[in-house]
Amino acid sequence: MTSIVKLEALSGAKDDGPLCYLLQVDDVYLLLDCGWDENFDLLYIEAVKKRVPYISAVLLSYADTSHAGALPYLVTKCGLTCPIYATGPTCKMGVMYAYDWLQSHKAVEDFSLFTFDDVDASFERVQQLKYNQTVSLKGDSGLQIVPLPAGHIIGGAIWRISKAGDDEIVYAVDYNHKKERHLNGCLFDAIQRPHLLITDAFNAQYKQPGRKQRDEQLVTKMLRTLQKGGDCLVVIDTAGRVLEIAHLLDQLWSNKDAGLGAYNLVMLSHVASSVVRFAKSQIEWMSDKVMRSFEQGRFNPFQFDHVQLCHSHAEVDRIRSPKVVLCSDISMECGFSRDLFLEWCSDTKNTIILTGRSGERTLGSKLIRMAQGQQRGKSSLVLEIKRRIRLEGAELEEHRARRLHEHQEEARKKMEANRRRSGLAGAKADASDSESDDDDVIASAVAAVQKATDAVTAAAAAAGAAAPIASTPRGSSTGGGGVPIPTTPLEAKPFPAHESHSSTAVSAYDIIQKWEHTQKASFFKQNKKSFPMFGYVEEKVKWDDYGEVIRPEDYMMDAVAPPVVASNGQSGVANGGLNGVSAMLAEAKIKADPDLAAEAAAAAGAADSVDSLLAEEEWPTKCLKYITKLEVMCRVEFIDFEGRSDGESIKKILSQIRPKQLIIVHGDKAATQHLADFAKTVVQGSIFTPKLGEIVDATVESRIFQVALSDALLSSLSFQKVKDAELVWLDAKLLKRVAEDGTRDEEEDEPEEEPEEMEADEQSPGGPVDEMAPPAHKRMRSKRAADRFLLDALEMGAIPPHQAVFVNEPKLSDMRQMLQAAGHPAEFSAGVLHISGVASIKRNDAGRFHVEGCASEKYFQIRDLIYKQFAIV
């Protein structure tokens, strides 16, 4: 393969962590998967972030978090804008995985790395492909990508990356060659002797039980648990392998001879309904058997008859025991699987069945080790427990006081902004409409003042009615929900200028006095003086050439919630919170004097803000974290439903496709080395087992280097086209780019020293790269070093002469047809092509064309025709 091919392992090298690799093919950088796990390693994300400007495309193999978990963070927080490719089911189920994962964390902790909107924004950018669909990457790289079926989970893909007329690169991890109930296995028939195979060693030393044995084991353990009156927890993923197990169990429950119909079967996750709905609509991505049954009888295997879909812990509690519950997450570090384990592990009648392996330090891996070496007696685990609980007592009062202050500050800022906008609008008013505009302002001011007065009166009446209640503790007041609320923030008087001496009433505004107080000074004397004397002034109707002027604000609905209805069935300012007075102020739209609107807001702001806290949609909570020791009394079993090829199958597949080079990733050190030792017998080329952060060079041609051409040199070149390529003879000098400080490194006048200069790419300007430096730093230094070198044109007198080179290998038979078509008879004799008795063409011992003949005009015509079959450089 005449291309530069390198691979950098950013994550998932000689361990079982999430998968993420950066593949370089010449100037194109492909990010192969971008997984994340429960550790949320930001150092790995920072390494990817540094490479984001160079990434040309992202290829997602599977929808689970170990292959696509970091995509929302990379897209929304790291600026990943390149095209993202995946199959249709991978895109849809990837959203389900991310939703469930995110909601599971938010249920027990303050999770802020990404949000649901980030998940939507990232997966909306995914370009959905079908199996065997060829896509050419943007630009002139000539690279093409093709997703092939991989099995394992719905939509899983093996990626074939190729260049036109060149060998191919295959990225195949976590594949499954066996047919299952709802999926076909992967096929390597279309892959023969690839230039490079990138595969994993996760199951290199693992041997799977047979499918029949595995299914019988699952049914036997569940039935034994249910007959004893216990509950069975089956730990599974969110939207992948759960479809296989749910399909299997629904068939078993439908079989009356199995004896399971009397028990309840539950599928529990935050997105259970959506996962099943998507599965129903993706029959064309499933096995041939599923497709035939749907085409013939319109039978959809995911139209479950016995599986009950639940989305919360409370829904599961309402289902009668004994029951079987399928729930996520497979690692048991968060989600319903962890919650139910903590609740059920102390009962000896219950059983926990794990169906897949996860990270080394997760709860799931600990339980698998316990199951494989389980003995009679108690087993204990030390776990970190995370909980989210409601605020109560002093913490709740402190939270509400803080929210009250925030509401007051927000209202103040809004009033200030509206006041500024009102001032700017008045400054730009047309002078011809000044009188009518003044009338509008007066009318709006009066309306706002009247509404504010009514609001304050209603608040005072509500406060007076609640005053005789003696059950409220001293120093607190009672809101709409009957919860004591501290009154310290309410002691501030909103109207000190008009405060009444009476403790049971609040004075209203004096309209005349307030209007005089808010008169604005003007340079010009105003003859017209208007003093509103009544609570209503008729607004003037404005007309234009088309009739009465329509004001859009009259037909717009304010983005304010309706007033909250109190316990006595009446709605008011005191029980409506900010909604009541905010609706009045929003209706006025600050058309009147901004000072009046601001004071009206402050008048009811205190009582409204306090009661609005009681109308919050969610009760305030806090997160707890503590370490505890658990005694595991229940039975723990591990039954493999991962859907991956085992070690023996991986070796057979390697022997079948026989790649020229091999890169082994994602597997512990022992499994990686075991597969590498076996591959030496079937792989003739290099075998790489990169470490984390290591860059391996799989380039076959050792004399390929990258340099830039200066504009002057490029414009002076004349390329000769040969088939799909263009060639040119080049005499130039090798330079280093001008640095940022304006200095230039030494020139290299001799082109022959280009390889030595390019091998120095690994050096920084100040010296060799530190071998102990982080791999990310080495990668960036190497990239910058490659960008420094360029070729520049030589002076005309300095260009040395060279012998012409003829590039092409035409056949003599083709040459004969061409000459005859041009009117020159040509015949073969003893391997020599004789042309019109004037010239002859033959091949010498080196395989080169040899043309000879008598010098004449016809000879030169024949020679010109022959020259046109070559690119002469």
N, C-alpha and C positions, 0 to 999 in steps of 0.2 A: 504494500500500500504506500504510494508515494505522497504521504501526508504526514505532518507532525501530529502524533497522537500521544497525549499525556492524560493521566488521571490523578486527581488529588482526593484523598479520603478525608472529608471534612467531619464525618461522623459515621460510626458503624464499621470500624476496622479492627479486627481481632478482638471483638467484644459483641455483645448482643444489644447494643444501643440502637437508637433510631438511625435510619439510613439516609445518607446525603453524600453525593460524590459530584465532583466537578470534572467533566470530560472536555478536553481540548482537542479539536480537530482543526489544524491550521489556525486560522484566526477566529474560529467559532468556539464558544464556550457553552456547554450544555450542562445544566444542573439536573442530575439524575436523582429524583426524589428529594424531599425536604421534610423528614420526619422530626418528631419531638416526643419526649416522654414526660413522665411525672416529675423528673428533676428540673425541667425547664432551664436547661443549661444555656445561659446567656453568652458565655464565652464562645460556644460553638456558633451561636447566632451572629456574634460580632465578626467571626471569621467569614461567615457567608456574606455579611453586610459589606465587608471590604471588597468583595468580588462582584457585588451587584452591578456596578457599571459595565463590567465585561460580559455578563451573562447574556447570551443570545436567546435562549429558550429554556423552559423548565419542562421536564418529562415526568409525569406522575404514573407510577406503576399500579398502585392500589389506593383505596380510599381511606384506609385506617390511619390512625395517628402516627404510627411508626414510619409511614411513608409520606404523609401529607399534613402532619400536625402543625408544622411551623409555617405553613403557607399564609394564613391570615396575618401573622405577625410580620412576615417578610414583605408582604404586599403593602400593608397599611402603615407599618412603622419603619421599614428599611428602604422603601422606595423601589421595590421590585416592579418594573413596568414592562418587562419583556413578555413575549407570548408564552402561555402556559398550555400544554397539551395533555389531554387525558381522554379516556373513553367516556361515553355518556353516563353509564352507571357509576363510574368512579367520581364524576363531578357531583351527581345527585347524592350518592351515599356518603361522599366526603363531607357534604354539608351536615348530614345527619350525625356522623361521627363527631364533628366539631361542635355541633349544638349540644349533644349529650355530654361531651367532655367538659364544655364550658359551664353548663348548668350544674353539673355535678360538683365542680369546684366552687361555684358561686353559692351553693347551698351550705357550704361549711366554712368558707373563708372569703376574705375580700380580694377577689381575683381581678386584676386590672391589666394584664398583659394584652388582651384583646377582647373585643366585645362581639355581640351577635351581628352588629352592623359590619364589623370588620370581616367576619366570616362570609356574610353575603357579598361584600364588595370584592373579596378575593376570589371566590368561586364563580362570580359572574364574569370574570375575565378569562376563565378557562375555555379553550377552544375544544369542543367535543368532537371526537373522531370515532369512526367505526373500525372494526377489525379489518386488517389488510388494506386500509385506506392509505395511500401514499401522499405525503405532504412535503412540499419543498419549502425549506426555510427561507425567510426573507433575505434579500441580498444576493450577491453573486458567488456565494460559497459553493453552491452546487450540492449541498447536503440534502438528503431526503430521509424522512423518518416514517416508519410503518409500525403500528401496534399489532401484535399477534396475540391470540388467546393464551392466557397463562394459567387458567383455573384458579384454585385457592379461594378467592371471593369474586362475586359478580363484578364484571368489568375489569378484572385484573389483566395486565398487559405485559408482554415481553417486547422490548423496543429493539427494532432493527434499524440501524443508522448506516447509511451508505452514501457514497459519492458516485456520481455518474461515471460508469465505466471502470469502477475501482472496487476493491474488496469492501466487506461490510463489517460493522461492529455490532455485537449483540449484547444487550443488557438484560439478563434474566436472573431474577432473584425471587425466592419464595414461591416458585411455581409448583404446580401439581399436575402430574401426567395422568393421574387416575380419574376415570369418570365417576361422578357422584350423582346423587339423586337430582340435584337441580343445576349442575354445571358439567360441561365437558372438560376433559383434560387438555393440557397444552399439547401442541404438535410441533415437532422440530423437523418435519419433512422438508419444509421450505428453507431450512438453514443447513447448509453443508459447507464445511471447512471455512468458517468465517476468519477474517484476519485477526480479530480479537473477540474473546468472550469474557464478559464480566459477570461473574456468578457468585453465589454465597455458599458458605460452608456451615450454615446453621444446623442442618440435620446430617452432616457428613458422617457422624458416628452414632446416629440414632436409627433404631429399627422399629418400624411401626407394626402393630398387630393387624390382622386381617379385618376387613370391613365387617364381615359377619360376626366375628368374635367381638369386635368393638361394640356393635349394636346390641348383642345379647348381654354383654357386660353392663351396658347402660340400663337396659330394661330390668335386669335382675336386681340391681342395686336400688333403683327407684321403687320397684314393686315391694321389695323387702322393707324399705323405709316406710312406705305408705301403709302397708298392712299392720305395722306396729303403731300407727297413729302419729308418726312424725312427719315433718315437712322436709322436702328435698330442695336444696338450692343448687341450680345448675349455673355456673359462672361462665358467661359467654361474652362475645363482643357486641357492639351496638347494631351494626347493619351489614355484617359480612357472613361469618360462620353461623350466626344465629338463624339465618334462613334455612340452612341445611338441617339443623337440629329441630327447629320448629316444624319443618315439613315432615321429618321423621316421626316426631312425637304425635303430630296431628293424625298421621296414618295409624299409629299404634292405638291411639284413643278411639279411632273409628272401628278398630277390630274388636269385636265383642269377646273373642276368645282370649284376648290379652289380659282381661280383668282390670283394666285401668279406667274404664268409663265412669266409675263411681267417684273418682277423685278429680280435683280441679287442676287445670293446666293454665298457667299464667305466664305472660310475656311482659316483663317490667322494664321500662326505660322511659326517659323523658320524651323520646320521639318514636315510641312503639307504633303508633297509628300511622305516622308518616312513612316509616320504614316499610310496613306491610303494604301501604298504598303504592309506594314506588316499586316494590317487588312485583305487584300485580301488573304494572304497566311495562315491565321489562322482560317479558317472556322470550322475546327474540334473542336475548343475550344468554339464555339458559341452555340446558341440555337438549339433545334431539328428542328424547323421550317426552320431556315437558312440552316441547313445541308441538309434537304430533298429537298429544292428548288434547291440547288446546285447539288445534286446527280441526280435529275430527269431532270432538264433543264439546268444544268450548269449556273445557274443564281447566280451571285455574288452580294450581296447587296451593296458592297462598290466599285462597278464599277459605280461611280456616273455619272449621265447624266446632272445634273444641278449645282453641286457644283464646283466652280472655286477655285483652290488651289493657294494661294499667300504666299509669303515668306518675303515680305518687305512692309513698309508703302507706298512706291512709287507705287508698283503694285496695291494696293487698291485704291489709288488716281486716277489711270487711268481707273478704272471701273466706269461706269456711275451710278449715283444716280437716284432714291432711291435704296438702297441695304440693305441686311441683312448680317452682318459679324459675324462669329463665331471665337472668338480669345481667347487666353490664356494671362495671367495666372488668375486662379480663385481668388487669393487673391488681384489682381490688385495693388500689390506693385511694380511690374516691368512688362515688356513685352508690347506687343501691346495693351492689354486691357487697360492699364493705359494711353498709348499715345493717343489712340482714344478717351477715355473718356475726357482727357484734351482738346482735339480738338472739340469734339461734345457737351460737356455739356452746352455750352452757347446758343445753338439753341433749341428753344421750340418745334420744329417739330420732333426732334430726341427722341429716347427711348433707355434706357439702361436696359437690362434684365439680372439679375443675376440668375444663376441656381444652386448655391451651396454656403454653408457657409465656412468661413475661420477663421483665428485667430481673437482674440478679438480686436486688435488695427490696423487691416489692413483697407485699403480703401474699400475693399469689404464688411466687416462687418459694416462699417459706412453707406454705401449706403443701405444695407439691413435694418438697423434701420430707415433710412430715408424713405425707401419704405413702411415699415410697419406702420409708423406714418405720412405718407406724407399728407400735406395739401396744399391748393392753396397758391400761393405766392412763393417767392424766398427762396431758401435754400443755405446756404453758408458752405464751408469747408475750413479749414486751412491745407494745404498740403506742404510737403517738395518735391520740384521738383529737379530732377537730369537730367542734360543734358550733352552731349558730343558735343563740337563744334570744328571747325577747328582753328588752330593757324593762326594769321594774324599779319602783321606789325612787330613791334620790337620783339614780342614773337616768331614769325616764324624765324626771323634772328638769334635770340639767340639759338633757337633749332638747326638750321642748323650749326651754329658755334660749338655747342657742339658735334654734330654728326661728324663734320669734324675732331675735335680733337680725337674723339674715333676711327675713321677710321685710322688716322695717327698713333695712338698708337698701334692699332692692326697690321697695316702693319709693324711697327718697330719690334714688338715682333715676327712676322712671319719670318722676315729676320734674326733676331738673332737666332731663332730656326734652320732655314735652314743652317745658317753658322756653328752652332755647329755640326749638323748632317754631313755636308760636311767634317768638320775636322776629325770627328770620322771615316768616311768612308775612308778618305785618309790614316789615321794611320793604318788601317787594310788591306790596299791593298797588294797584293802579290808582292814580290820583283822581281819575274821573269817577270812581266808584267808592270814594272815601266815605261819603255820607251814608250810603246804604250799608257799607261794611261796618260802620260804627253802630248802626242800628242792629245789625246781626250780632255783633259782639255783646251789646247791651242785653239783647234778648237771651243769648246763650249764657251770659253771666248770671242773669236772674234765674234761669232754669237750673243751673248748677248749684247756685246758693240755696234755692228752694229744696232741691233733692238732698243736699248736704244737711240742711236743717231737719228735714224729715228723718234722715238716717240717724242723726245725733239724738233726736227725740225718741226714736224707737229703741236705740241703745240704752238711753237713760231709763225708759220704761222697763226694759228687760232687766236691767241691773237692779231697779227698785223692787221688781217682783221677786228676784232671787235673794234679796238682802235678808228677809226674815228667816231663811233656812239656817238652822243652827248646827246642822250635822257636818258642815264643812270645817276642817281644822283651821285654827288661827294662822293667819299669814298666808292663806291660799284661797283660791277661788275655784269654782266648779265650772267646767266647760260643758259643751253640748253632750258629751259622753259621760258626765258625772265623775271625771277624773280630776283630783286635786291638782291645781296648777299654781306655781308660785306667782305672786302679784308684784314682785319687785320691779319688773320692767314696766308695769302699768302705773307706777306712781308718778311718772312724768305727766304733767298737765299739757294737753295738746293745744289749749287756747288760753294762754296766760293773759292776753289783752282783754278777753271778754269773759273771764271766769266768774261765775256766780258765787255769792256768799252762801247760798243755800247748799246743803249737802245732799239734797234729794233731787235736785233739778239741774239741768245744764242749759245755760242761756243760749238763745239763737242769735244769729248775726243781726246787726242793724244795717239794713241794706243801704240807706243813704250814707251812713258813716263809712261803711266799707267801700262804697263807690268813690267817695271823695278821697279816701285814703289811697286808692289805686289809680287815681288820675295820673296820666303820664305827662311830664313836662314837654312842651314843644316850642320850637323857636318862633313859629308863626302863631299869632293870636287866633283863637277859635271863637267865633261869635256864637256858634250854636252850643248850647249847654243842655244836656238831657239828664234828668234825675229820675230814675225809675222809682215809681211810687207803688206799683202793684207787683204781684208775684208772676204775672204773665204779660208778655208783650208779643203781639202778633208778628211773626216773621214775614218779611217782604218776599214775594215770589219773584225770582229772576227769570227773564225770558231772553231768548236769542232768536236767530233767524229761523230756527226749526221748532220753536215753541218753548215750553217751560224747561228750564235747565234741570237735568237729572243729576243728582248727587249720588255717586256710587256708594258712599258710606251709609246712606239710608237703607240700602239693600244688602249690606254686608253683616254677617253674624260675627260678633266679637268672640275672640278665642278665650272666653271665660266660662267656667263651669257654672251651671245653675245653682241658685242658693240651696244650701243644705236644709232639709226639712227637720225641724226639731222634734223632740220626743212627743210634744203635744200636738203635732200635726200642723203647726204653723211655721212658715218660713220667715225669717227676719235677719236683720243685720247681725245680731248677737250670735245666732246659731249658724248663720251662713258663712261665717268667717270672712275672708277676703273676697269671696265670690259676690256677696251682696253689694257692698260699697263699690267694689271694683267694676261691677256691671254698670252702676250708675255713672261712675267717672268715665268708663269707656264709652258710654252712650253720649256723654257730653263731648268727648273727643278733644277736650281742651280748647274748644272753640271760644270759650269765655276767657275771662282773665285768668292767667295761669296761677296767680297767687290764691285766688278763691279755690281753684281745683286742688292746689297743694294742701291748703288748710282743710278742705273737706276730706281729703284722704287721710290727713293726720288725725282728724276728729274721730273717725271710727277705726283707725288703723290698729290701735292697741287691742281692743276687744276682739276685732275681727281676726287679727293674726293669731291670737291665742286659740280661738275656737277652730281656726282653719287647721291647726295641727292635729286636732282630734279627727278631722275628716281625711287624713292621709290614707292613701290606698294600702300602704304597707306599714305594719307596726315596726317601730325602730328596734333594731337588733344589734347584737355584738357577737364577736367570734371568740371562742375559747380554744385553747390548745393545751393538752396535758398528756403526760406519760402514764400508762397504766399497764398492769400485768393481767393477762387473761388466761383462764384455764379452759382449754379446748376439750370439752366433753363429748362433742358430737363426732360422728365418723367423717373422715376426710378421704376422698378418692380422687384419683387422676385418670381420666379416660381421654385419649388423644382424639380430638376432632379438629385439629389445626388445619388439615387439608394441604399439607406440604409433602413433597416427595422425600422419601427417606434416603439414608446414605447409599444403600445398594442401588437404588434407582438413579441417583445422581451420577454414580460411577458409570452405569450403563449408558446414560445419555451422553456423558463426556466421550465415551468410547465410540458412540454413534456419530456425533457431529465432528469430532477431532479438530478442534480449533488450532490455528497456527500459533496463537499466543493466548495466555490465560491470566486473568487477574481475579484473585479470590478475596472476597470481602465478607463482612457480617458473619461472624462466627467466633467462638472463643479460640484461644491460641492453639489448643490441642486439636480441635476440629479443623482449623485452617491448615495446620501442618500436615495432618493426616490426609486431607484432600490433595494438598500440593505434592506429597510423596506419591500418591496414586497417579496424579496427572503426568508425572514424568514419563510414564509408560505410554501415554497416548498423545501428548503434546510435543511436537518437535521443536517449537520455538521456546521463547522465554516464559517463565511462570513467575508471577509477581504476587507477593502477599504483603501489601502496604500496611504500614502502621498509621496511627491517627495523625493526620496532618502531613503525611509523606506524599511526595509527588513521584510517580513512576512514569518512565518514558518508554512507551511501547512503539516508538517509531522504528520501522524496519530499515529504511535508507539512512545511513549514518552521515551522508554528506548533504543533508538538507538544513538550510539555515534561513532565518528571516531577517531581511533588511528592508529599509525604506529607500525609495528612489526620489531624488530631488526633482522639482518641477522642470528645471532646465534639461535634465537628462531625459526625463520621460517624454518631453515634447520633441526631442531630437531622434527618437527611435522609430524605426520602420519595421513593423512586425510582419512575418510571413505565416500565412495560415496553413496548417497541416492537420487535416481531418478536424477534430474538435479542439485543437490547441493552436496557439500562436507562438512563434519562436522569433528570437532576435539575437544577434551576436552583440555582446556588450563589452566594451572596454571602459572602465571607470575607476575612480579612486574611492577608497573607503574612508569616510569621515565619521566623526562623532558630532552629534547635534550640539548647537550652542546651548550652554547651560543657562539657568535663570539669571545668574550674575553676569552674563555676557561673555564668559570665558569659553574657549574652545579647546578641546583636547587635541592631541597630536594627530596629524594626518598620516594615513597609510596609503602611499602612492601605488603600491603593488597589489593588484587584485588577488594574486596567489596567496596572500596572507589572510584572506577573508576568513577561512575556517578557524585559524588561530584566534582572530579577533572575536569571532562569534562564540567560541568556547569560553571566552572571558566574560560572557554574559552573566555568569553567576557572581561576578564581583561588583561591588558597589563602587561609587566614585572614590570613596576614601580607602578602599582596600577590600580584602576578601570578606565574604559574609561569615558571620559568626556561626559556627556549626551548632551552637547551643541556642541560637535565636529561635523564637517561635516559628513554626512552619508558615504562618500567615505572613510574617515579615519577610521570610525568604522568598515567598511567592511574589509579593509586591515588588521587592527589589529586582528580582529576575525580570519581571514585566517592564519595569522602568529601564533596566539596562538594555533590553531588546529594542526599546523605542529610541535609544540614543544613536544607533548606527544608521547611516544612510550612504547611498552611492551617489557621487556627483560626477558630472561630465569632465572629461579631460580636455586639455587644449587641443586644437586641431593638429598641431604639429607633434603632439605627444602620443597620438594614437598609433600603436604599432600595426604593421600589416599582418594579415593572417590568411591562410589558405581557405578557400571556399569550402563550406561543408554542405553536402547534399543530404537532406533529411527526407526519407521515405523509402519504402521497400515494395515497389510495384512488381507484379509478376510479368514475365515475358509474354505470356499469353494475353494479358490485358494490354500490354504495350502493342502487340501485333494488331489487336482489334482497333486500337486508337489510331495507329498509322494507316490501316486500310480505310478507316472512316475519313481520314484526311486526304485520301487519294494517293497513298504510297503503298504499292503492293509489297507484302512481306510474307516470307515463308521460312519455316524451320528446316534446318539441315544440321544433323549431328549436334544438337543442343545450341546452335547458333542461329540467331534471327537475322536473315539477309533481307535488306530493304532496297528494292528497285535497282539492285546491282550496284548501288553507290556506297551504301554503308552497311555495317553489321553490328549487332549487339550480342554480347555474351557476358557471362559471369566469370570472374577470376576465382582463384582458390579461396580468397577471403570473403567471397560472396558479394563483391561489389560489381556494379555495372561497368562494362568496358565497351566503349563506342569507338569504332575506327572506320575510315573510309577515305575516298579521294576528295581532296579539297575542291569544292565546286559550290555553285549557288544552291543546288538541290541538297547537298550535304548539310549546309548550314541551316536550311529550312527544316530538315529532319532533326538536326541537333536541337534547334529551338523548341520543337514539339516535345522532344524527350526532356529538356530542361523544365518544361512547364509541369511535368509530373512530380517534381521535387520542390521542396522549400530550400532555397539557397541562402545561407546565412554566412 
